C-alpha cells in the first residue's frame, strides 16, 4: 500500500511537487536539506537533453556536471542556497574553438553569477 504522505515515491525520477514549490522552470529538485547554518540547500539539475555546440552547432557529448552554488531568495523564513548541477558538454568537432562548455540559463542566473535571478529581483 502506498503511503499518501510520501512526496517523492519513485526513486530516480523527479518530483513534480518539489519542483512546483521551488518554482525554477527547467530545473528539477534532486535533494533538499538544511545545513549547519540553518540554510535550506536545494540541489537542482536539468533533464537530460540533446545539446548543440554554441559555436559550430554539432551535437555535443555529455561530459558530467559541475556544481555551482548560488544564493537564492529566502523561503519559509530561511536563507536558501541552490546547488545547480550544471551539465558540461564537449564538442566532438576537432576544429571547433569551443572545446567544452556548461549549460547556461539566464532565467536562473547570469553566467558566473553568485546570485540567482530571483534573488536579484527580490533584493530590489
C-alpha positions as CSV (number, residue, x, y, z in Angstrom):
1,X,0.0,0.0,0.0
2,X,1.3,3.4,-0.9
3,X,1.9,5.9,1.9
4,X,0.0,9.1,0.9
5,X,2.3,11.3,2.9
6,X,5.3,10.4,0.8
7,X,6.0,13.1,-1.7
8,X,8.7,11.5,-3.8
9,X,7.5,8.0,-4.5
10,X,9.8,6.8,-7.3
11,X,13.5,6.8,-6.8
12,X,15.4,8.1,-9.8
13,X,12.7,10.3,-11.1
14,X,11.8,14.0,-10.5
15,X,9.1,15.1,-8.0
16,X,6.6,17.5,-9.6
17,X,5.6,18.7,-6.1
18,X,9.1,19.7,-5.1
19,X,9.7,21.3,-8.5
20,X,6.4,23.3,-8.1
21,X,7.4,24.6,-4.6
22,X,10.9,25.7,-5.7
23,X,9.5,27.2,-8.9
24,X,12.6,27.3,-11.2
25,X,11.5,26.5,-14.7
26,X,13.6,23.9,-16.5
27,X,15.3,22.6,-13.3
28,X,14.3,19.7,-11.1
29,X,14.9,19.3,-7.4
30,X,17.1,16.2,-6.6
31,X,17.8,16.9,-2.9
32,X,16.8,19.2,-0.1
33,X,18.5,19.6,3.2
34,X,19.3,22.2,6.0
35,X,22.9,22.9,6.5
36,X,24.6,23.5,9.9
37,X,23.9,27.3,9.5
38,X,20.2,26.8,9.2
39,X,20.1,27.4,5.4
40,X,17.8,25.5,3.1
41,X,20.1,23.9,0.5
42,X,18.4,22.7,-2.7
43,X,20.2,20.6,-5.3
44,X,18.7,21.1,-8.8
45,X,19.5,19.9,-12.3
46,X,18.1,20.0,-15.8
47,X,16.7,16.9,-17.6
48,X,18.9,15.0,-20.0
49,X,18.6,16.6,-23.4
50,X,20.4,16.9,-26.7
51,X,22.7,20.0,-26.9
52,X,24.3,21.6,-29.9
53,X,27.7,23.3,-29.6
54,X,27.1,27.1,-29.3
55,X,29.9,27.8,-31.8
56,X,29.5,25.2,-34.6
57,X,26.2,23.5,-33.9
58,X,27.5,20.0,-33.8
59,X,25.7,17.7,-31.3
60,X,27.8,17.8,-28.2
61,X,28.6,14.9,-25.9
62,X,27.8,15.0,-22.2
63,X,30.9,15.3,-20.0
64,X,29.5,15.1,-16.5
65,X,28.3,18.0,-14.3
66,X,29.8,21.0,-12.5
67,X,28.2,22.1,-9.2
68,X,27.6,25.8,-8.9
69,X,26.3,27.2,-5.6
70,X,24.0,30.2,-5.9
71,X,22.4,32.4,-3.2
72,X,18.6,32.4,-3.8
73,X,15.8,34.4,-2.4
74,X,14.7,33.3,1.1
75,X,11.9,30.8,1.5
76,X,9.8,29.8,4.5
77,X,11.8,32.2,6.7
78,X,15.2,30.6,5.9
79,X,18.0,31.7,3.7
80,X,18.3,29.5,0.6
81,X,21.2,28.1,-1.5
82,X,20.7,26.4,-4.9
83,X,23.3,23.8,-5.8
84,X,22.9,23.8,-9.6
85,X,24.4,20.6,-11.1
86,X,25.1,22.2,-14.5
87,X,25.7,19.9,-17.4
88,X,29.1,20.0,-19.0
89,X,29.3,19.3,-22.7
90,X,32.2,18.6,-25.1
91,X,32.1,19.5,-28.8
92,X,33.3,16.4,-30.8
93,X,34.5,18.6,-33.8
94,X,38.3,18.8,-33.5
95,X,38.3,22.1,-35.5
96,X,35.9,23.8,-33.1
97,X,37.4,26.5,-30.9
98,X,35.0,25.9,-28.0
99,X,36.1,22.5,-26.8
100,X,33.8,22.2,-23.7
101,X,31.1,24.4,-22.2
102,X,28.4,24.2,-19.5
103,X,24.7,24.8,-19.8
104,X,23.5,28.4,-19.2
105,X,20.1,29.7,-18.3
106,X,19.9,33.4,-17.6
107,X,16.4,33.0,-16.2
108,X,18.1,31.0,-13.3
109,X,21.4,33.0,-13.1
110,X,23.7,35.0,-15.3
111,X,26.9,33.3,-16.3
112,X,29.5,33.4,-13.4
113,X,26.8,35.0,-11.1
114,X,26.7,34.3,-7.3
115,X,23.0,35.2,-7.0
116,X,20.0,33.7,-8.8
117,X,18.0,36.0,-11.0
118,X,15.1,35.5,-8.5
119,X,17.4,36.7,-5.6
120,X,18.3,39.8,-7.6
121,X,14.7,40.7,-8.2
122,X,13.9,40.0,-4.5
123,X,16.7,42.4,-3.4
124,X,15.3,45.3,-5.3
